[in-house]
Amino acid sequence: MRKFLAFVLLGISFAHGQSIEELKSAIQKKKDSIAQIEKRVNGLQKDLDSVIKIEKHDSIYQWEKGAFGTLGTSFSGFNNWLAQKIPSNRSSNIGFSFNLYANKKNDKYFLRNSAKINLNWVKIDDRDNPNDIADYQQTNDIFNASSLFGIKYNKTIAGSFFTEFRSTLINNFNNPGYLDSGFGITLTPYKNFVVVIHPINGNFVFQKNDSDFASSLGAKYAVEFSTKWMGIQTKSSFSAFQSYKNRFLSNLNFSSSLNYSLWKTLGIGLDFGFRSNRQEVLNYFKKVLNDEEATLESVGNRIQSYWTFGLSYALSK
């Protein structure tokens, strides 16, 4: 009996010792698995940190860039069409507009750059008059470039510095030319909607050999809106300068582009705009109409406008 009890106790002790060894082995295996999992997690964390670093870099240094415009053209020919003033003629009209933008923003500041070009040529060839001018005559020549830099106070208000240059591009570049530069605040209540209010702004006018144009200090206001919806891309901008020196030295400019995509980047587009500038009206009266008695007060205000309709294109990045 004693031998039997001793045998049983020995068996229990052996089994107990064996279970302890098995548990220690299982614990070691779990530790090895946990170490492998931690190694994988550390690797994933490094990958995540790299992605976050790249995204932060892109948010600071990457630009949002794009370009779109409209090309309008028409050609016609008449032979002995006696109901009109020039019975036999060939005519053509070629015009295009080009809009370019490059924007960058992050949580602290933003930078918005844009440029616009609009050119148009018309040709009428009177085949019955060998002395007529049959070359293309330029009828529209617009160049506008602006840059807005802002430091954000919060999501919708920023202290800003704005510069805008307007002139012709081919004929009489910078003659006259208008440079606005000033600072104030910029509001961005919605995406792609910007309102500029600058109570301190200098309007500098450049003109060769002429004293009819004058620079002055005043306030600058600007509004810009752009959107894409159902294949339609629009961009509109309005700017106005209010002179503190003389209200007749004030001016305003508006332009808008509307493009509808038909196939990929091609479609149809409409580009139009208008502006008001008494200094240009006075220059026209004196240089073209030879009215030397004309003044800013007497010439009145004439709204200048243009439009171009035709094929459109769009490029963005």
C-alpha positions as CSV (number, residue, x, y, z in Angstrom):
1,M,0.0,0.0,0.0
2,R,2.8,2.4,0.9
3,K,4.5,1.6,-2.4
4,F,1.3,2.3,-4.3
5,L,0.9,5.7,-2.6
6,A,4.5,6.6,-3.3
7,F,4.1,5.7,-6.9
8,V,0.9,7.9,-7.2
9,L,2.7,10.8,-5.5
10,L,5.7,10.4,-7.8
11,G,3.3,10.4,-10.9
12,I,1.5,13.5,-9.7
13,S,4.8,15.3,-9.1
14,F,6.1,14.4,-12.5
15,A,2.9,15.5,-14.2
16,H,3.0,18.8,-12.2
17,G,6.6,19.4,-13.2
18,Q,5.7,18.6,-16.9
19,S,2.8,21.1,-16.9
20,I,5.1,23.8,-15.5
21,E,7.6,23.3,-18.2
22,E,4.8,23.4,-20.8
23,L,3.4,26.6,-19.4
24,K,6.9,28.2,-19.4
25,S,7.3,27.1,-23.0
26,A,3.9,28.5,-24.0
27,I,4.7,31.8,-22.2
28,Q,7.9,32.1,-24.1
29,K,6.2,31.5,-27.4
30,K,3.6,34.2,-26.5
31,K,6.5,36.6,-25.7
32,D,8.1,35.9,-29.0
33,S,4.7,36.5,-30.8
34,I,4.3,39.8,-28.9
35,A,7.8,40.9,-29.9
36,Q,7.0,40.2,-33.5
37,I,3.8,42.1,-33.3
38,E,5.5,45.0,-31.7
39,K,8.1,45.0,-34.4
40,R,5.4,45.1,-37.1
41,V,3.6,47.9,-35.2
42,N,6.8,49.9,-35.0
43,G,7.3,49.4,-38.8
44,L,3.7,50.6,-39.5
45,Q,4.2,53.6,-37.2
46,K,7.3,54.6,-39.2
47,D,5.4,54.3,-42.4
48,L,2.6,56.4,-40.9
49,D,5.0,59.1,-39.7
50,S,6.6,59.2,-43.2
51,V,3.1,59.7,-44.8
52,I,2.2,62.4,-42.4
53,K,5.6,64.1,-43.0
54,I,5.0,64.0,-46.8
55,E,1.5,65.4,-46.4
56,K,2.7,68.3,-44.2
57,H,5.4,69.0,-46.8
58,D,2.9,69.0,-49.6
59,S,0.5,71.3,-47.7
60,I,3.3,73.8,-47.3
61,Y,5.1,73.6,-50.7
62,Q,2.6,72.1,-53.2
63,W,0.9,74.5,-55.6
64,E,-2.6,74.3,-57.0
65,K,-2.2,75.3,-60.6
66,G,-4.5,75.5,-63.6
67,A,-5.3,77.2,-66.9
68,F,-8.3,77.6,-69.0
69,G,-9.6,79.9,-71.8
70,T,-11.7,80.4,-74.9
71,L,-10.8,80.5,-78.6
72,G,-13.3,82.3,-80.9
73,T,-13.0,82.6,-84.6
74,S,-15.2,83.2,-87.7
75,F,-14.6,83.5,-91.4
76,S,-16.9,84.8,-94.2
77,G,-16.8,85.8,-97.8
78,F,-19.2,87.8,-100.1
79,N,-19.2,88.3,-103.9
80,N,-21.4,91.0,-105.5
81,W,-23.7,91.0,-102.4
82,L,-25.2,94.4,-103.4
83,A,-27.5,94.7,-100.3
84,Q,-24.5,95.7,-98.2
85,K,-22.0,98.5,-98.2
86,I,-19.0,96.4,-99.3
87,P,-20.5,93.9,-101.8
88,S,-17.4,91.8,-102.4
89,N,-15.3,91.1,-99.3
90,R,-13.6,88.6,-97.2
91,S,-13.6,89.0,-93.4
92,S,-12.3,87.1,-90.4
93,N,-12.3,87.4,-86.7
94,I,-9.8,85.7,-84.4
95,G,-9.9,86.1,-80.6
96,F,-8.9,84.2,-77.5
97,S,-8.7,84.5,-73.8
98,F,-6.3,82.8,-71.4
99,N,-6.7,82.4,-67.6
100,L,-3.9,81.2,-65.4
101,Y,-3.8,80.6,-61.6
102,A,-1.4,79.3,-59.0
103,N,-2.5,79.1,-55.4
104,K,-1.0,77.8,-52.2
105,K,-2.4,77.7,-48.7
106,N,-2.0,76.1,-45.3
107,D,-3.2,76.7,-41.7
108,K,-1.1,79.8,-41.3
109,Y,-1.1,81.7,-44.6
110,F,-2.2,81.7,-48.2
111,L,-0.9,82.9,-51.6
112,R,-3.2,83.4,-54.6
113,N,-1.7,84.4,-58.0
114,S,-3.7,84.9,-61.2
115,A,-3.2,86.3,-64.7
116,K,-5.6,87.0,-67.6
117,I,-5.0,87.7,-71.2
118,N,-7.6,88.6,-73.8
119,L,-6.7,89.4,-77.5
120,N,-8.8,89.9,-80.6
121,W,-8.1,90.7,-84.3
122,V,-10.5,91.6,-87.1
123,K,-9.8,91.6,-90.9
124,I,-12.0,93.0,-93.7
125,D,-10.7,92.8,-97.2
126,D,-12.6,95.0,-99.7
127,R,-11.9,93.2,-103.0
128,D,-13.2,96.1,-105.0
129,N,-10.8,98.6,-103.4
130,P,-7.2,97.9,-104.0
131,N,-6.1,100.7,-101.6
132,D,-8.0,99.4,-98.5
133,I,-6.1,98.0,-95.5
134,A,-6.5,94.3,-95.7
135,D,-4.4,93.4,-92.7
136,Y,-5.6,92.2,-89.3
137,Q,-6.5,95.1,-87.0
138,Q,-6.3,94.5,-83.3
139,T,-9.5,95.3,-81.5
140,N,-8.9,93.9,-78.0
141,D,-5.8,93.8,-75.9
142,I,-6.1,93.1,-72.2
143,F,-3.5,91.9,-69.7
144,N,-4.2,91.6,-65.9
145,A,-2.1,90.0,-63.2
146,S,-2.6,89.9,-59.5
147,S,-1.1,88.4,-56.3
148,L,-2.7,88.2,-52.9
149,F,-0.8,87.2,-49.8
150,G,-2.5,86.7,-46.4
151,I,-1.6,85.7,-42.9
152,K,-4.6,84.1,-41.2
153,Y,-6.1,85.3,-37.9
154,N,-8.7,82.5,-38.1
155,K,-10.4,80.4,-40.8
156,T,-12.2,83.4,-42.4
157,I,-10.2,86.5,-41.7
158,A,-6.6,87.3,-42.6
159,G,-4.3,90.3,-42.8
160,S,-3.3,90.7,-46.4
161,F,-1.1,92.4,-49.0
162,F,-2.5,92.7,-52.5
163,T,-0.8,93.8,-55.8
164,E,-2.5,94.1,-59.2
165,F,-1.2,95.2,-62.5
166,R,-3.3,96.1,-65.6
167,S,-2.2,97.1,-69.1
168,T,-2.2,96.1,-72.7
169,L,0.1,93.4,-73.8
170,I,1.0,93.9,-77.4
171,N,0.2,97.5,-78.3
172,N,1.6,100.2,-75.9
173,F,2.5,97.9,-73.1
174,N,2.5,99.8,-69.8
175,N,1.4,102.9,-71.7
176,P,-0.7,103.4,-69.7
177,G,-0.2,100.8,-67.0
178,Y,-1.9,100.6,-63.7
179,L,-0.3,99.2,-60.5
180,D,-2.3,98.8,-57.3
181,S,-0.5,97.9,-54.1
182,G,-1.8,98.0,-50.6
183,F,-2.7,96.2,-47.4
184,G,-5.8,95.5,-45.3
185,I,-7.9,92.4,-44.6
186,T,-9.1,89.5,-46.7
187,L,-12.3,87.5,-46.0
188,T,-12.8,83.9,-47.1
189,P,-16.3,83.0,-45.9
190,Y,-16.6,80.1,-48.4
191,K,-14.3,77.9,-50.4
192,N,-13.1,79.7,-53.6
193,F,-14.8,82.9,-52.5
194,V,-12.4,85.8,-51.6
195,V,-13.2,89.3,-50.5
196,V,-10.4,91.9,-50.3
197,I,-10.8,95.2,-48.3
198,H,-7.7,97.4,-48.3
199,P,-8.3,100.9,-47.0
200,I,-4.6,101.8,-47.7
201,N,-3.7,101.4,-51.4
202,G,-1.6,103.2,-53.9
203,N,-2.8,103.5,-57.5
204,F,0.3,104.2,-59.6
205,V,-0.3,105.1,-63.3
206,F,2.5,104.8,-65.8
207,Q,2.3,106.9,-69.0
208,K,4.9,108.0,-71.5
209,N,5.1,111.7,-72.4
210,D,1.7,112.6,-71.0
211,S,0.4,114.3,-67.9
212,D,-3.3,113.4,-68.3
213,F,-2.9,110.3,-66.1
214,A,-2.4,110.8,-62.3
215,S,-1.5,108.5,-59.5
216,S,-3.3,108.7,-56.1
217,L,-3.9,107.1,-52.8
218,G,-7.2,105.4,-52.0
219,A,-9.0,102.2,-51.1
220,K,-8.9,98.9,-53.0
221,Y,-11.7,96.4,-53.1
222,A,-11.7,93.0,-54.8
223,V,-13.9,90.0,-55.0
224,E,-13.1,86.7,-56.7
225,F,-15.2,83.6,-57.1
226,S,-14.6,80.3,-58.9
227,T,-16.4,77.0,-59.0
228,K,-16.8,73.7,-60.9
229,W,-20.2,72.0,-61.2
230,M,-21.6,69.5,-63.7
231,G,-18.9,70.1,-66.3
232,I,-19.1,73.9,-65.9
233,Q,-16.1,75.8,-64.8
234,T,-16.5,79.5,-63.9
235,K,-14.2,82.2,-62.6
236,S,-15.2,85.8,-62.0
237,S,-13.3,88.7,-60.5
238,F,-14.2,92.3,-59.6
239,S,-11.8,95.0,-58.5
240,A,-12.4,98.7,-57.7
241,F,-10.2,101.6,-56.7
242,Q,-11.7,104.5,-54.8
243,S,-9.4,107.5,-54.9
244,Y,-9.1,109.7,-51.9
245,K,-7.7,112.6,-54.0
246,N,-10.4,112.9,-56.7
247,R,-13.4,110.6,-57.3
248,F,-12.8,110.9,-61.1
249,L,-9.5,109.1,-60.6
250,S,-11.4,106.0,-59.4
251,N,-11.8,102.9,-61.6
252,L,-13.4,99.5,-61.6
253,N,-12.9,96.3,-63.5
254,F,-15.0,93.1,-63.9
255,S,-14.3,89.9,-65.9
256,S,-15.9,86.5,-66.0
257,S,-15.1,83.2,-67.8
258,L,-17.6,80.4,-68.3
259,N,-16.5,77.1,-69.8
260,Y,-18.6,74.0,-70.4
261,S,-16.8,70.7,-71.0
262,L,-18.0,68.6,-73.9
263,W,-15.1,66.1,-74.2
264,K,-12.2,65.8,-71.7
265,T,-10.6,69.3,-71.6
266,L,-12.4,70.7,-74.6
267,G,-15.8,72.5,-74.7
268,I,-17.4,75.8,-75.4
269,G,-16.7,79.0,-73.5
270,L,-17.9,82.5,-73.0
271,D,-15.5,85.2,-71.7
272,F,-16.8,88.8,-71.0
273,G,-16.0,91.8,-69.0
274,F,-16.3,95.6,-68.5
275,R,-14.4,98.4,-66.9
276,S,-14.9,102.1,-66.1
277,N,-11.9,104.5,-66.1
278,R,-12.4,108.2,-66.7
279,Q,-8.7,108.8,-67.3
280,E,-8.8,106.5,-70.3
281,V,-11.9,108.3,-71.6
282,L,-10.1,111.7,-71.2
283,N,-7.1,110.3,-73.1
284,Y,-9.4,109.1,-75.9
285,F,-11.0,112.5,-76.2
286,K,-7.7,114.3,-76.4
287,K,-5.7,111.8,-78.6
288,V,-8.4,110.4,-80.9
289,L,-11.1,113.1,-81.0
290,N,-8.6,116.0,-80.7
291,D,-10.6,117.7,-78.0
292,E,-8.0,119.7,-76.1
293,E,-10.7,121.3,-73.9
294,A,-11.9,118.0,-72.5
295,T,-11.5,117.4,-68.7
296,L,-12.2,114.6,-66.3
297,E,-15.5,116.3,-65.3
298,S,-16.7,117.0,-68.9
299,V,-16.0,113.7,-70.6
300,G,-18.5,111.7,-68.5
301,N,-18.2,108.1,-67.8
302,R,-18.1,105.5,-70.6
303,I,-18.4,101.8,-69.7
304,Q,-16.0,99.7,-71.8
305,S,-17.0,96.1,-72.5
306,Y,-16.0,93.0,-74.5
307,W,-17.0,89.4,-75.0
308,T,-15.6,86.3,-76.7
309,F,-17.5,83.1,-77.5
310,G,-16.1,79.9,-79.0
311,L,-14.2,76.7,-78.2
312,S,-12.8,76.4,-74.7
313,Y,-10.0,74.4,-73.1
314,A,-9.0,73.7,-69.5
315,L,-5.8,72.4,-67.9
316,S,-5.3,71.9,-64.1
317,K,-3.0,70.2,-61.7
